[in-house]
Amino acid sequence: MKICNTSDAERVLRPEYRWNREYVKMLLLSSQCEMLGIYSCGKGTRYEVTMDVVGFLQKARKDHPTGRLFLIISHSHPKDVFPKASTEDRICTERIIELAEKCDIKVIDHIILSPSHYLSMREEGILDAMRKEPRPSDVSKLSSFIRKLKR
């Protein structure tokens, strides 16, 4: 299955969540935006979650040892109607970006889901601010964004 935009990612990820606690899921993509898998990376309480990012990255590289990979981080905010990126969410995202880059995995979004809405840190410009990279002109096109990153 091809993931071409944030809505595609949200549609694939939403059924993976239960709303009784926070979860972290990682959506791994090939350089052609093909979904390679959804990995569970953490399970917590209604208010916080701990995750095993290093374990996930090791498994992702073991399952897909060659080539550039792309990653969409996602986690749930079960108590929020309209999710917001907290300071902790931003700090964790920055750390995951650093660790993933060491494994030749590029983080292209962090989607925070609530029971009825979602927030894309890429669409909000948060990831760009972290990287200090220019924001893609068409934020709804993950595939064109990936092609630019590959150059």
Beta strands, then each sheet from edge to edge (+ up, - down):
strand 1: 23-29
strand 2: 35-43
strand 3: 69-76
strand 4: 105-113
strand 5: 118-120
sheet 1: 2+ 1- 3+ 4+ 5-
end
